[in-house]
Amino acid sequence: MSQWKERRAPCSVLRKNDQREEYERDRARVIHSSAFRRLQAKTQILGVLEGDFHRTRLTHSMEVAQIGRGLVLSLLKKYPELKDLIPRLEQIETNGLAHDLGHPPFGHGGEIALNYAMSDYGGFEANGQTLRILSKLESHTPEHGLDLTRRSLLGVLKYPVPFSRVNRKQTPKGSDSDNNSNVYQHLLPPKCYLDTEQDVLNWILEPLSDSDQELFCEQTNPTKCNHGFSLHKALDTSLMNLADDIAYGVHDFEDGIVLRLLTREHWQDVVNNLDQKWAEDNNLLNIENQLFNRTENSGHRRKQAVGALVHGLISSAELKQNKKFEEPLLQWNAILPEEPRNFLQALQETVWQNVIQLNTVQAATYRGRKIVLALFEALSSDPEMLLPVSFQKLWKAAKCEQEEKRIVCDYIAGMTDQYANRFYERLFLPGHGSVFDRL
């Protein structure tokens, strides 16, 4: 397993009396990165300016890391014979904390806008940007970003297929001036890594046999209107993905309850997908009142109910083996059996239909999308005047237009919601901003 602890940089700083193991250093690098700090001001579902209770990308990432720990502990008890394969707690924490680093401002609205702006220059996808941040953009090393271990990078590689291979064959055409939301809504990017990180991908998969590499990168083929998608994940990625789904399904459902966007009626729709035997085994049959009763001291009861939901899903997780792979890290994946999986999907669907699709939430998404597109157009039109000095240097060193656009894209993708708002106001709204303001 030593090859999975290797880093790309030819030499790494080793400090006297540093007792940390390699994976503990990975976790520290993520926590202390500027990209991680920016998550505190990036939209999860509801905009960060809409209130101070609901989750942001930062708190969501912390919850994913914590749920990941719970999954690891549960699976270690179920599968003691795989204790040397199941990731250590600091490994799964690293994956959970890092998994959303690539998300741009304004959530998926910002992601759609950047993919639209970059449609002729290699596209944009948030998970692909995460790998780009970890391996190139963060400033821990001159050339290799945070220079995480090979296994940590494999863990955040949710979709081991490049943009160019899975992107639909026909891209909707239009421009910002068309004011055509349908164009943008059909520009959700494929789930992938960006072609700019092909060298990183090759390095991550280097220890695998040729047959494992070929199988791991299998995909469905794109069509004229639909993206292709990858078919396989590594063990650590499957754990992180499951933790992400639980955090999204349960904790965003909790946000919806507290903000009075979700009601007992919505819960009843979810209960229709609740297997009675599984619910009884996990003490979930009578939690409706705990979730929805609003009295002076009801907060703790809701928290106990939410904890029961999370625990029920964590403790139900299993490992499934695919013997087509030679590498154990690819053979095994974490899954949920059918009963809890259907329940979790019902929670997610309820959040999607009754929170994310709410017209006021969609209005904020629309606004964010327009801001990102306007910033991309302005920065692309005069990068030497509008980009910060550090990005100006990168832009001047670019060898082609595609590289120039990618640098503008990197700059915008790294913005927080507030920073993007301020930049937009300074450029386009009279009376906002001063030459003495620092952006």
Residue pairs with C-beta under 8 A, 6 or more apart in sequence:
1 84
3 150
3 206
3 207
4 149
4 150
4 151
4 154
4 207
4 329
5 22
5 23
5 149
5 150
5 151
6 149
6 150
7 22
7 144
7 147
7 148
7 149
7 150
8 135
8 144
8 147
8 200
8 203
9 141
9 143
9 144
9 147
12 147
20 28
21 90
22 149
23 88
23 90
23 91
23 94
23 149
23 151
23 152
24 90
26 90
26 91
26 94
26 146
26 148
26 149
26 152
27 90
27 91
27 93
27 94
27 97
29 140
29 146
29 147
29 148
30 36
30 94
30 97
30 98
30 101
30 134
30 146
30 148
31 97
33 101
33 138
33 140
33 146
34 138
34 139
35 101
35 133
35 137
35 138
35 414
36 58
36 61
36 97
36 98
36 101
37 58
38 414
38 415
38 416
39 56
39 57
39 58
39 61
39 100
39 101
39 103
40 56
40 57
40 58
40 59
40 416
41 48
41 56
41 416
41 417
41 418
41 419
42 48
42 56
42 57
42 58
42 103
42 104
42 105
42 107
42 416
42 417
43 56
43 57
43 105
43 106
43 107
43 110
43 368
43 417
44 54
44 55
44 56
44 57
44 59
44 60
44 107
44 252
45 54
45 55
45 107
45 252
45 255
45 351
45 355
45 356
45 361
46 54
46 255
46 259
46 355
46 361
46 364
47 106
47 364
47 368
47 417
48 56
48 416
48 417
48 418
49 417
49 418
49 421
50 364
51 259
53 255
53 258
53 259
54 255
54 258
54 259
55 63
55 251
55 252
55 255
57 100
57 103
60 100
60 247
60 248
60 251
61 96
61 97
61 98
61 99
61 100
62 96
62 97
63 247
63 251
64 96
64 97
64 99
64 100
64 240
64 243
64 244
64 247
65 92
65 93
65 94
65 95
65 96
65 97
65 243
66 96
67 96
67 243
67 246
67 247
67 310
67 314
68 92
68 93
68 95
68 96
68 239
68 240
68 243
69 89
69 92
69 93
70 310
70 311
70 314
71 92
71 239
71 242
71 243
71 314
71 317
71 334
72 86
72 87
72 88
72 89
72 92
72 239
73 89
74 314
74 315
74 317
75 82
75 86
75 239
75 317
75 318
75 319
75 334
76 83
76 86
78 318
78 319
79 86
79 319
82 319
82 332
85 235
85 328
85 329
85 332
86 235
87 95
87 151
87 155
87 235
87 236
87 239
91 151
91 152
91 155
91 236
92 155
92 236
92 239
92 240
92 243
94 148
94 152
94 155
95 152
95 155
95 156
95 236
95 237
95 239
95 240
96 240
96 243
96 244
98 130
98 134
98 148
98 152
98 156
99 127
99 130
99 156
99 158
99 240
99 244
100 126
100 130
101 129
101 130
101 133
101 134
102 125
102 126
102 127
102 128
102 129
102 130
102 131
102 132
102 133
102 413
103 110
103 111
103 126
103 129
103 130
104 110
104 111
104 113
104 114
104 124
104 126
104 129
104 372
104 412
104 413
104 414
104 415
105 368
105 371
105 372
105 412
105 415
105 416
105 417
105 419
105 420
106 113
106 364
106 365
106 367
106 368
106 369
106 371
106 372
106 417
106 420
107 365
107 368
108 188
108 365
109 364
109 365
109 366
109 367
109 368
109 369
109 372
110 368
110 369
110 372
110 413
110 420
111 124
111 125
111 126
111 188
111 189
112 184
112 185
112 187
112 188
112 189
112 369
113 184
113 368
113 369
113 370
113 372
113 373
113 376
114 124
114 372
114 376
114 409
114 412
114 413
115 123
115 124
115 125
115 187
115 188
115 189
116 183
116 184
116 187
116 373
117 124
117 372
117 373
117 376
117 377
117 405
117 409
118 124
118 405
118 406
118 409
119 171
119 187
121 401
121 402
121 405
121 406
121 409
122 163
122 164
122 194
122 195
122 196
122 402
122 405
122 406
123 163
123 167
123 189
123 190
123 194
124 189
124 194
124 409
124 413
125 163
125 189
125 190
125 191
125 192
125 193
125 194
127 156
127 158
127 159
127 191
127 192
127 193
128 159
128 163
128 192
128 193
128 194
128 197
129 194
129 413
130 156
131 153
131 156
131 157
131 193
131 194
131 197
131 200
131 201
132 145
132 194
132 196
132 197
132 410
133 145
133 146
134 145
134 146
134 148
134 153
134 156
135 144
135 145
135 146
135 147
135 148
135 153
135 197
135 200
136 143
136 144
136 145
136 197
136 200
137 145
137 410
137 414
138 145
138 146
140 146
140 147
141 147
150 203
150 204
150 206
150 207
151 236
151 329
153 200
153 204
154 204
154 234
154 236
154 237
154 329
155 234
155 236
155 237
155 240
156 237
156 240
157 193
157 201
157 204
157 234
157 237
158 191
158 233
158 237
158 240
158 241
159 166
159 190
159 191
159 192
159 193
159 229
159 230
160 193
160 201
160 205
160 216
160 217
160 230
160 232
160 233
161 190
161 192
161 193
161 217
161 219
161 228
161 229
161 230
162 192
162 193
162 194
162 195
162 198
162 201
163 189
163 190
163 192
163 193
163 194
163 195
164 195
165 192
165 219
165 222
165 228
166 190
166 191
166 192
166 219
166 222
166 227
166 228
166 229
166 230
167 189
167 190
167 192
167 222
167 227
168 190
168 222
168 223
168 224
168 225
168 226
168 227
169 222
169 223
169 224
170 224
170 225
171 187
172 182
172 183
172 186
172 187
173 183
174 180
174 183
176 370
176 373
176 374
176 377
181 366
184 369
189 227
190 222
190 227
190 228
190 229
191 227
191 229
191 230
192 230
193 200
193 201
196 406
205 213
205 216
205 217
207 327
208 216
208 326
208 327
208 330
209 326
209 327
211 326
212 325
212 326
212 327
212 330
215 232
215 324
215 325
215 330
216 232
216 234
216 325
216 330
217 230
217 232
218 230
218 231
218 232
219 228
219 229
219 230
219 231
220 228
220 229
220 231
221 228
222 228
232 322
232 330
233 241
233 333
234 329
234 330
235 319
235 328
235 329
235 330
235 331
235 332
235 333
235 334
236 329
238 333
238 334
238 335
239 334
242 317
242 334
242 335
242 336
245 344
245 348
246 310
246 313
246 314
246 344
248 348
248 351
249 313
249 344
249 345
249 347
249 348
249 351
250 306
250 309
250 310
250 313
250 344
250 347
251 306
252 351
252 355
253 262
253 347
253 350
253 351
254 302
254 306
255 355
256 262
256 266
256 350
256 351
256 354
256 355
257 291
257 292
257 302
258 302
261 354
261 355
261 358
262 350
262 351
262 354
262 355
263 292
264 288
264 292
266 350
266 354
267 288
267 291
267 292
269 346
269 350
270 343
270 346
270 347
270 350
271 288
272 346
273 342
273 343
273 345
273 346
274 284
274 343
274 346
275 339
275 340
275 342
275 343
276 285
277 339
278 284
278 312
278 316
278 339
278 340
278 343
279 285
279 312
279 343
282 308
282 311
282 312
282 315
282 316
283 308
283 312
284 308
284 309
284 312
287 305
287 308
287 309
289 301
290 301
290 302
290 304
290 305
291 302
291 305
291 306
293 301
312 340
313 336
313 340
313 343
313 344
316 336
316 337
316 339
316 340
317 334
317 335
317 336
318 334
318 335
318 336
318 337
319 332
319 333
319 334
319 335
320 332
320 333
320 334
320 335
321 331
321 332
322 330
322 331
322 332
322 333
323 331
325 331
335 341
336 344
355 361
356 362
368 417
368 420
371 420
371 421
371 424
372 412
372 420
374 424
374 427
374 428
375 412
375 415
375 420
375 423
375 424
375 427
376 408
376 409
376 412
378 386
378 427
379 386
379 387
379 408
379 411
379 412
380 404
380 405
380 408
383 391
383 392
383 395
383 404
383 407
383 408
384 392
384 395
384 396
386 427
387 395
387 407
387 408
387 411
388 411
388 439
391 407
391 408
391 410
391 411
394 407
395 404
395 407
395 408
398 404
398 406
398 407
412 420
415 423
419 439
422 433
422 437
422 439
423 439
425 432
425 433
426 432
426 433
426 437
426 439
